[in-house]
Amino acid sequence: MNLKPVQIFGFIMSFVYVFLGMLFLMTPFMGNLIEDPGYRKLFGGAVMAYGLFRVTYFVRQLRKK
Protein backbone atom coordinates (compact mmCIF):
# COMPACT_ATOMS: atom_id res chain seq x y z
CA MET A 1 0.00 0.00 0.00
CA ASN A 2 1.59 3.22 -1.20
CA LEU A 3 -0.06 6.32 0.27
CA LYS A 4 0.70 9.79 -0.96
CA PRO A 5 1.23 12.63 1.55
CA VAL A 6 -1.97 14.30 0.35
CA GLN A 7 -3.96 11.15 1.15
CA ILE A 8 -2.43 10.94 4.62
CA PHE A 9 -3.24 14.61 5.23
CA GLY A 10 -6.84 14.04 4.08
CA PHE A 11 -7.21 11.08 6.42
CA ILE A 12 -5.88 13.06 9.39
CA MET A 13 -8.12 16.02 8.54
CA SER A 14 -11.14 13.70 8.52
CA PHE A 15 -10.53 12.88 12.17
CA VAL A 16 -9.90 16.55 12.93
CA TYR A 17 -13.36 17.35 11.52
CA VAL A 18 -14.93 14.66 13.69
CA PHE A 19 -13.08 15.97 16.76
CA LEU A 20 -14.13 19.58 16.08
CA GLY A 21 -17.73 18.49 15.56
CA MET A 22 -17.74 16.69 18.90
CA LEU A 23 -16.11 19.73 20.50
CA PHE A 24 -18.91 21.97 19.23
CA LEU A 25 -21.60 19.49 20.31
CA MET A 26 -20.39 18.71 23.82
CA THR A 27 -18.67 21.86 25.09
CA PRO A 28 -19.24 25.62 24.97
CA PHE A 29 -16.31 25.86 22.53
CA MET A 30 -16.38 29.06 20.44
CA GLY A 31 -19.26 30.41 22.52
CA ASN A 32 -18.24 33.96 21.63
CA LEU A 33 -18.53 33.32 17.91
CA ILE A 34 -21.73 31.24 17.91
CA GLU A 35 -23.71 32.36 20.95
CA ASP A 36 -26.90 30.37 20.40
CA PRO A 37 -26.38 26.77 21.61
CA GLY A 38 -28.83 25.47 19.00
CA TYR A 39 -26.79 26.86 16.13
CA ARG A 40 -23.57 25.63 17.72
CA LYS A 41 -25.00 22.10 17.91
CA LEU A 42 -26.25 22.31 14.34
CA PHE A 43 -22.84 23.46 13.12
CA GLY A 44 -21.08 20.79 15.20
CA GLY A 45 -23.33 18.08 13.80
CA ALA A 46 -22.69 19.21 10.24
CA VAL A 47 -18.92 19.29 10.76
CA MET A 48 -18.96 15.87 12.41
CA ALA A 49 -21.13 14.40 9.63
CA TYR A 50 -18.72 15.78 7.03
CA GLY A 51 -15.78 14.24 8.90
CA LEU A 52 -17.51 10.85 9.06
CA PHE A 53 -18.28 11.09 5.35
CA ARG A 54 -14.60 11.77 4.64
CA VAL A 55 -13.50 8.80 6.76
CA THR A 56 -15.87 6.43 4.95
CA TYR A 57 -14.75 7.81 1.58
CA PHE A 58 -11.11 7.22 2.47
CA VAL A 59 -11.79 3.66 3.67
CA ARG A 60 -13.71 2.88 0.47
CA GLN A 61 -10.79 4.19 -1.60
CA LEU A 62 -8.39 1.94 0.32
CA ARG A 63 -10.61 -1.12 -0.18
CA LYS A 64 -10.94 -0.38 -3.90
CA LYS A 65 -7.16 -0.56 -4.40
C-alpha positions in Angstrom: 0.0 0.0 0.0 1.6 3.2 -1.2 -0.1 6.3 0.3 0.7 9.8 -1.0 1.2 12.6 1.6 -2.0 14.3 0.3 -4.0 11.1 1.2 -2.4 10.9 4.6 -3.2 14.6 5.2 -6.8 14.0 4.1 -7.2 11.1 6.4 -5.9 13.1 9.4 -8.1 16.0 8.5 -11.1 13.7 8.5 -10.5 12.9 12.2 -9.9 16.5 12.9 -13.4 17.4 11.5 -14.9 14.7 13.7 -13.1 16.0 16.8 -14.1 19.6 16.1 -17.7 18.5 15.6 -17.7 16.7 18.9 -16.1 19.7 20.5 -18.9 22.0 19.2 -21.6 19.5 20.3 -20.4 18.7 23.8 -18.7 21.9 25.1 -19.2 25.6 25.0 -16.3 25.9 22.5 -16.4 29.1 20.4 -19.3 30.4 22.5 -18.2 34.0 21.6 -18.5 33.3 17.9 -21.7 31.2 17.9 -23.7 32.4 20.9 -26.9 30.4 20.4 -26.4 26.8 21.6 -28.8 25.5 19.0 -26.8 26.9 16.1 -23.6 25.6 17.7 -25.0 22.1 17.9 -26.2 22.3 14.3 -22.8 23.5 13.1 -21.1 20.8 15.2 -23.3 18.1 13.8 -22.7 19.2 10.2 -18.9 19.3 10.8 -19.0 15.9 12.4 -21.1 14.4 9.6 -18.7 15.8 7.0 -15.8 14.2 8.9 -17.5 10.8 9.1 -18.3 11.1 5.3 -14.6 11.8 4.6 -13.5 8.8 6.8 -15.9 6.4 4.9 -14.8 7.8 1.6 -11.1 7.2 2.5 -11.8 3.7 3.7 -13.7 2.9 0.5 -10.8 4.2 -1.6 -8.4 1.9 0.3 -10.6 -1.1 -0.2 -10.9 -0.4 -3.9 -7.2 -0.6 -4.4 
